Amino acid sequence: MIDTIPPFGLGTFRVAAGKTAQSVKSALQLGYRHIDTAQYYDNEAEVGQGLRDSGIPREDVWITTKVWWNRLSRDALIASLEESHRKLGVGAIDLVLVHWPSPDSVVPIAETLAAFQEARKLGLLRHYGVSNFTAPLLEEALQAPGGSEIVTNQFEVSPFLANRALVEATQKLGVKVTAYMPLAEGRAHKDETLVDIAKKHGATPAQVTFAWLLSRGIVVLSASTNAEHQQVNWDAQKLNLDAGDIARIDALDEGRRHANPPFAPKW
């Protein structure tokens, strides 16, 4: 059984349910061992089906899902996890995250963490963590009972939103950073700097972006339903950027955020 988050995963945000099972199956057969979904994505059942169809042993795959911000109270969280557990059909879920923090902390993080611990005793999950938590919110969570077991903070990181302060704060607190939207809604594919670095290495701009994230110790979530693209993305782990490459990518940071819904915390 995998006990730490694999550094390179397949994200399923905005992947239609009809394409999810096949994309999960192909990714796992190519070597991926980390699949990320969420209740909000409405494709948990298909993620579980993709795992079963792949033929890869359940214990060799890390499955992450997330609880939506309006289901963080004790009873709602337990009920939502029972639902996710049923839909995925993979046994205990490897990692469950708070998808977005409770707006204005209406539900205390201590209540949510206690519910996670209860859910673990019920066999619904193995590990838990958070997503879209600012540094102050993460510190508060870590200080709450059960907070020491938070394994990751998942948030947006891309060359155009390096999110350096939050990345460094999270890592300093001993929590793993997981990056979503690493390609900034596709912008990375066309950026002149990334294209130039990619040509230098005989790579793609996406591979360069993923290698840059991995060099910072960040868990990468790539998203593709195409097996060939999945393979190319996976191969980013073989790419070694030099200091000059990294400096050029670092210089692209402009603090531009894509994921900023009305209920988001004050960044």
DOLO-815368 format. One line per 2 residues: number of its first residue (from 0); their letters; for each residue x, y, z of C-alpha. Coordinates in steps of 0.05 Angstrom, whole numbers. Each point is the difference from the previous one (the first is absolute). Layout:
NUM = A = X Y Z | ...
***
This chain:
0 = MI = 0 0 0 | 27 69 -19
2 = DT = 11 43 61 | 23 66 -31
4 = IP = -29 40 -57 | 32 -20 -67
6 = PF = 33 63 -29 | -34 -3 -68
8 = GL = -75 -10 -6 | -58 3 -48
10 = GT = -51 54 15 | -73 -9 -22
12 = FR = -28 70 8 | -47 17 -57
14 = VA = 7 -70 -29 | -69 -23 -22
16 = AG = -24 -62 36 | -4 -36 -67
18 = KT = 74 9 -12 | 25 -9 71
20 = AQ = 3 -76 5 | 40 -8 -64
22 = SV = 48 56 17 | 13 -29 69
24 = KS = 9 -69 -29 | 50 23 -52
26 = AL = 39 43 49 | 7 -57 50
28 = QL = 22 -48 -54 | 54 51 -21
30 = GY = 27 2 71 | -39 54 37
32 = RH = -15 -19 71 | -35 62 26
34 = ID = -71 20 -22 | -32 64 25
36 = TA = -75 11 0 | -53 36 43
38 = QY = -72 -4 18 | -10 65 -38
40 = YD = 27 -31 -65 | -57 -50 -1
42 = NE = 44 -56 -28 | 20 -40 61
44 = AE = -37 -62 -23 | 36 2 -67
46 = VG = 67 9 34 | -13 -64 39
48 = QG = -22 -35 -64 | 64 22 -35
50 = LR = 42 -29 55 | -37 -67 -3
52 = DS = 4 -1 -76 | 75 13 1
54 = GI = 18 -65 33 | 49 36 46
56 = PR = -5 -26 72 | -40 47 45
58 = ED = 56 3 51 | 48 29 -52
60 = VW = -43 61 -14 | -10 64 40
62 = IT = -70 30 -7 | -15 70 25
64 = TK = -68 32 5 | -27 63 32
66 = VW = -59 23 42 | -36 63 -24
68 = WN = 0 61 45 | -74 -6 19
70 = RL = 8 -71 29 | 54 11 52
72 = SR = -41 -6 63 | 4 -67 36
74 = DA = -64 -33 -24 | 4 28 -71
76 = LI = 72 -21 -8 | -12 -71 23
78 = AS = -60 -6 -47 | 39 29 -58
80 = LE = 59 -47 11 | -47 -60 4
82 = ES = -26 23 -68 | 70 8 -29
84 = HR = 20 -68 29 | -60 -32 -34
86 = KL = 11 34 -67 | 74 -14 -5
88 = GV = -8 -72 22 | 74 -7 16
90 = GA = -3 -11 75 | 32 51 46
92 = ID = 16 64 -38 | 74 15 4
94 = LV = -7 75 10 | -59 46 12
96 = LV = 8 76 -3 | -41 59 23
98 = HW = -12 27 -71 | -7 73 23
100 = PS = 3 26 71 | -66 15 34
102 = PD = -17 72 -18 | 12 46 60
104 = SV = 15 -64 39 | -74 -12 11
106 = VP = 19 -73 12 | 61 -2 46
108 = IA = 58 -38 -31 | 5 -40 65
110 = ET = -70 -29 -13 | 19 -20 -71
112 = LA = 65 -33 22 | -36 -38 55
114 = AF = -50 -25 -52 | 58 -22 -44
116 = QE = 28 -40 58 | -67 -31 13
118 = AR = -7 -17 -74 | 68 -34 2
120 = KL = -24 -45 57 | -60 -17 -43
122 = GL = 47 -23 -55 | -19 56 -48
124 = LR = 69 32 -8 | 74 -10 16
126 = HY = 28 71 -1 | -28 70 -2
128 = GV = 23 70 -19 | -24 67 -26
130 = SN = -5 39 -64 | 0 75 -14
132 = FT = 22 18 70 | 38 64 11
134 = AP = 61 -3 46 | -38 27 60
136 = LL = -57 -49 -11 | 50 -57 -7
138 = EE = 35 20 64 | -67 1 36
140 = AL = -17 -69 -27 | 67 -29 20
142 = QA = -10 26 72 | -69 -32 6
144 = PG = -7 -71 28 | 18 -48 -56
146 = GS = 33 56 -40 | 69 -32 4
148 = EI = -25 -54 -47 | -16 47 -58
150 = VT = 42 -27 -57 | -9 52 -55
152 = NQ = -27 68 -19 | -23 -1 -72
154 = FE = -4 68 -35 | 11 34 -67
156 = VS = 73 5 -22 | 24 16 -70
158 = PF = 57 39 -33 | -47 61 1
160 = LA = -21 -11 72 | 62 -27 34
162 = NR = -35 11 67 | 69 1 31
164 = AL = -20 26 69 | -54 -52 10
166 = VE = 43 -56 -29 | 57 17 47
168 = AT = -45 10 60 | -34 -68 -12
170 = QK = 65 -36 -9 | 31 33 61
172 = LG = -59 -26 41 | 17 -70 -23
174 = VK = -59 -7 -46 | 5 -24 -73
176 = VT = -22 48 -55 | -43 -28 -56
178 = AY = -9 44 -61 | -63 5 -41
180 = MP = -10 39 -65 | 76 -3 -12
182 = LA = -8 19 -74 | -44 61 17
184 = EG = -59 -22 -41 | 45 -17 -59
186 = RA = 38 65 -2 | 66 -36 13
188 = HK = -5 -36 -67 | 9 65 -38
190 = DE = 45 41 45 | 62 22 -38
192 = TL = 48 -13 57 | -26 -69 14
194 = VD = -1 -17 -74 | 72 23 -6
196 = IA = 23 -41 60 | -39 -60 -27
198 = KK = 36 5 -68 | 67 2 36
200 = HG = -15 -67 34 | -40 -33 -56
202 = AT = -60 2 46 | -69 32 4
204 = PA = -19 63 38 | -43 -44 45
206 = QV = 58 -45 16 | 43 61 16
208 = TF = -55 26 47 | -7 -67 35
210 = AW = 76 -7 8 | 3 70 30
212 = LL = -53 -19 51 | 34 -66 17
214 = SR = 66 38 10 | -36 40 55
216 = GI = -22 -64 36 | -72 10 -21
218 = VV = -48 -57 -17 | -25 9 -72
220 = LS = -70 -13 -25 | -2 -5 -76
222 = AS = -65 -5 -38 | -10 -37 -65
224 = TN = -50 -50 -27 | 46 -18 -59
226 = AE = 47 -59 13 | 55 30 -44
228 = HQ = -2 66 37 | -2 -37 66
230 = QV = 64 -35 -19 | 34 65 -20
232 = NW = -21 32 65 | 25 -60 40
234 = DA = 68 5 -34 | 9 70 29
236 = QK = 29 -35 61 | 61 -17 -42
238 = LN = 14 73 -18 | 54 37 38
240 = LD = -2 76 -4 | 63 40 13
242 = AG = 4 61 45 | -8 47 -59
244 = DI = -64 -34 -22 | -29 4 69
246 = AR = 18 73 7 | -35 16 -66
248 = ID = -63 -37 22 | 2 33 69
250 = AL = 0 68 -36 | -68 -16 -32
252 = DE = -36 7 66 | -53 55 -2
254 = GR = -45 -23 56 | -56 -16 -48
256 = RH = -52 -45 31 | -53 -40 -37
258 = AN = -35 -35 57 | -31 55 43
260 = PP = -74 -13 13 | -42 45 44
262 = FA = 8 -47 60 | 77 -2 -6
264 = PK = 40 24 60 | 35 67 -1
266 = W = 65 -17 -34
***
